[in-house]
Amino acid sequence: MPDNLRIHHYDEGPAVEMFDHVDGFKFGSIIEREEGSEVESRRIGCTWYDNKRSELLRHRGCVEGMVVRHSLNGQDIPKSTLAELAHQASDWPEPWRSTALHAIETRTLMGIPIKEYVPDNLVRGRIALVGDAAHVPAPITASGFNELLQDAVTLGRCVSKGIQGQLAIQALAKYESLRLNIVRQMVQSGQFYSQSFGRP
C-alpha cells in the first residue's frame, strides 16, 4: 500500500520502521527534506506486504495464471477491501496509521502483485541470462540489484579466456554452475518469507 503524504510534526520514533503482523508485513520510511529545499515538510512512504489478496488481483485481471499483467489502481479497489485495509491499519503506530488511512480515504494507494521467478537454468546453448531476465526475487529480499551485479561479474570472469568455438559453451556452463543454486535460493527465501505472513 504505497503512499506519499507530507508530514509536518513528527519528531519522535525511527525514520525507518518494519513490523510483522498476522495480516502481513509493513515497511515505512520518513524522508527528510533536501538541504536547501524550500519545502519545509518531510515525506513519508509506507508499503504493506499482504499475501491474502491474490484472488482480488486475479479477479481484476492483474494476474493471469502465473503472469503479472498490471497493478491495481486505488480507484479500482473495492470498498469492502478498503474497509478491511483501514481496519488493519488502525492498529499501526503513528505516523504509519495516519499515512495508511489517508491513502485509503483518498484512494491514493495501489495493489502491486509481487513477481517472483525461480529459474531452472541460466544458460541455453550460447545464450546466458542475468539479473531479472534470469531470476526475479520478491522486493522484500532487497537482493535483486546486487545479484544482477554478481551475475554480470561472474559471467565476465567465465568468458574472460575467450568465447571461440567450444570455449563459449564451457564458459557459460561454468557461469551457470556458479550462479544457479545461489539465485534459486535467493528467490525461494523471499517466497518462504511471503508465505509466512498471516501464520501464527
NUGU-686386 format. One record per residue: residue in one letter; x, y, z of N, C-alpha, C in turn. Coordinates in pm, whole numbers, plus 50000, padded with zeros to 5 digits. Atoms other than C-alpha are relative to their C-alpha. Example, Ala and Ser with C-alpha at 12.3 -4.5 7.8 and 13.67 -1.06 7.14 Angstrom:
<atoms>
A500894988150000512304955050780500905012050000S499184988149994513674989450714499235010950073
</atoms>
This chain:
<atoms>
M500844988450000500005000050000500895012450000P499124988550000502465026849891499225013150002D500644987049998501605062949962501065010450033N499164988849960503325096449986499095010450063L500814990449927501915120150246500955009850067R499144990249936503525152750356499685000450149I500204999249856504045153650732500825011750053H499364987949950504995183950940500484998850145H499704999849857505145174851309500224985850053Y499705013249947506625140451357501484999550032D498604999449960509855142351555500424988350088E499675011449915509695110151756499954987249918G500045013050065510335074451659501014998849888P498975002650102512535058651392499625005549864A500244995350135512935071951039499604988549908V500395012150074512555036350909499474990050100E500585009849908510325010451069499414988449921M500585012150059509354974850985499344992250113F500565009149901506984951951167499134989549933D500855011150043505284918551119498685000950074H501345000349943501604913951185499354987649943V500685011950054499224884851139499455002649861D500554996750132497904903350833501075003649897G498994996950100501274909750667501255006050062F498744993949960504494929250687500005014449949K500044985950036504814967150689501415005950001F498744992550005507774988650584499655014649980G500274985750012507675025950641501285008050011S498814991549992510195053750592499595014749996I500174985550000510365090850664501195005849925I498954994450085512325110050402500145014850034E499744986149964513895142150523500035008749875R499954990850113513625172850302501465002249959E498654997550048516645180050087500515013350052E499414987749949519035206050219499875011049894G500174988850093518295239850063498635000149934S501335000650060514795229049962499085010250065E500964990449947512035254750000498834993050069V501085007649938509655227250107500424996650143E499645001949860509625226250488499614986350052S500485012849949507825193250527500864988549952R499355012450041509175158150506498964991549929R500935009050068507655129350316500044986550068I500075013149938506515095650439499534990049896G500405010750091506275063350244499674987650080C500435011849927504535031850352499664988949901T500275011750084504464997250194499504988750088W500615010849923502264968750316500014987349914Y499955012950071503044933050205498914991150057D501175007849958499854912250220499844988349904N500085011650088499704876750088498604994249986K501365005350004495924873150113499105006949899R500804992650099494814894349815500134994249860S499785006050132495664870249533498724999049919E501265001650074492044863449442499495013349945L500404986750047491274900649418500815003949877L499144996450113494254906149188499674991749876R500385008550114493214876648970498645004349944H501344996050043489574887748961500045013049920R499894987250069490624922648847500944999649880G499175001550119492914908848574501445004250018C498614996049976496134919848740500954988249984V499215012350012497364883948743499194990049922E500645010450080496534857648482500904987850003G499165012049984497754822648558501165003350091M498794996749923501324828048673500665012849948V499444988050063501784860748479499385012650061V500464987049949501564895548635499785009249880R500354991250112499764918748389500125014850036H499974985949960499414951448581499695001250148S500344997249861498924967448921498545004150011L501394996249975495574976049078499975014250055N500084986149959494875013449098499005001750115G500864997749884493265027449410498545001749965Q501394997850040490135037649221499284986949968D500595012850037489585001149124499934990050115I500055008949884489924986349473498605000550060P501375000149946486514975349608499925006650138K500194993349871485094994649903500174990350115S499885009849892484934962750108501474997250033T498565002149977488684957450060500615012150069L499494987849935489394993650153499625000150148A500445000449859487364988750473500864990150079E499145009949933489404957550557501385005750025L498684994149986492654976150496500005010750110A500094989549897491515005350715499954993750138H500085007049871490664981050993501384994850041Q498655004949970494134965150969500925011450042A499104988849975495904998750962499695007350131S500374992949878494015011451267500834995550120D499155004949891496344990451486501445005149990W498614995750021499525006251346500335011950088P499584987949929501555031751542500085011849903E499814988050082501845067351418501475001349961P500904993150093502715081451171499424990949895W500385009450106502065049850969498494998349992R501465001550002498415047051077499365011349920S500594988550071497555082250956500334999649852T499585000950141499525076750635499104990149926A500815010450066497655044650554498545004349988L501414996150004494235058250646499765011349901H500114989450100494835089350435500004994149859A499925006250133495825067750136498714992449966I501235007750022492755045750180498835009549973E501114990450015490365075250219500055007049865T499874992650126491735093249912500244990949880R499725010150102492355061049717501315002749926T498674997650058495945071649655500944988750041L499235012049971497205036349702499924990849879M499995009650111498005007649466500204986050055G499755014149971497854969949483500984994949894I498955004050094501074957349325500314985350019P499675014349987501384919849260501514998050009I498595003349986504704905249368500384990149892K499515009050105506594889749077501194992350055E498885008649959508874860449155500224989549892Y499695010450098510654836248925501234992350046V498895008949963512804806649033500464993149872P499555005850127514954796348734500384985350013D499505013750009515654760648629501364999749932N498684998750063518604771948419500265014649969L499604986550037520514803348329500605000549861V499295001150127522034791048005499294990249909R500425009650103520874775147683500895002349879G499084998950112523484768447418500995011350022R499074988749991525394800647357499335012650056I500744988849942522834822647538499994998750152A500044999649854523124832747905499115011750044L500844989649944520664852848113500575004850133V499564994349873521494876248401498875008750057G500934990849936519504896948652498554995849989D501445002850004515724899848620499594991449882A500315009050111515804881648287500184985550042A499675013649958517144851248472499274995850127H500605003149871515604853248820499365012750055V500714988349947513064876248988499654997350146P500335001849858513094878349369498925009850045A500944990649940510394894349582500765012250049P499304987849954511264930649670500464999250144I499665000949858511374921050038501404994750021T498645005349985514684903249976501055011049988A499064989050025516334936249870501304994849939S498815006750056518704914149667500125000949850G500035000850146517744918649303501165006949932F498944992550068520224945649202501374994250031N498715005749962523104930549398500264987049925E499805012750069522534896349243500205002049850L499744996550140522374912148896501485003049982L498584996750010525844926548958500874987650016Q499245012449981527094892849086499944991149875D500135007450126525724876048772500975005449896A499174993750103527504900948549501494997850025V498595002049967530834898348732500414985549976T499695014350019530724860348733500054996449853L500005002950143529794858748366501245005849933G498804993750055532604882948281501254991750027R498845008249966535134861448463500004986949921C500095012950069533874829748298500365001049852V499724998650143534204843447945501315007349973S498784991950017537474861948005501094993049917K498985007350078539534834447834499594998549854G500455000750138537534837847515498734992149983I501275006950026534324825147358499994994149859Q499935006150133535554809847034499684985150009G500335014250007534034776346947499454994550130Q500485006849880533584752847242500295007850128L499724992049881535074778347483498755007250051A501234993049960531754796747481499094990750078I500875009749933529764765547577500554996950140Q499375003349872532244757147853499915011750097A500054988149914532334792747986498595002250056L501374997849953528544795448004499554989050095A500315011049908528244761248167500625002950138K499354996449874530714773148431499235011150071Y500814989249943528704805148484498764994450067E501225005749943525534785148539500304991950125S499665008349884527274761248778500315008650123L499654991149888528464790648990498815008050053R501064990749962525224810848997498624993850022L501385005050000522164788548953499484997250141N500515003549867521844774449306499895012350090I500034987849918522624808249464498745008149972V501164991650031519904827049277498694992750027R501205007749964517374798949322499705001550149Q500194998749856517904800349698499555014050039M500404986249971517574838249696498505001949974V501424998350031514164837449524499154991750095Q500785008749911512954808249735499935005550142S500044994149866513894826550056498935010950007G501054989850006511654855549951498624993749996Q501295006950007508844831449867499614994650137F500295005549867509114814650206499565011150095Y500334988849913509034848350381498585005049970S501334995350040505974859650182498914990550048Q501015010049963504134827250255499814999250152S500095000849854504824830950628499075010550057F500904989749950502624862150657498664993750039G501315004849960499434855250846500034987050077R499915012349920500744824051018500145003650147P499874997049855500584821751399501465001450038
</atoms>
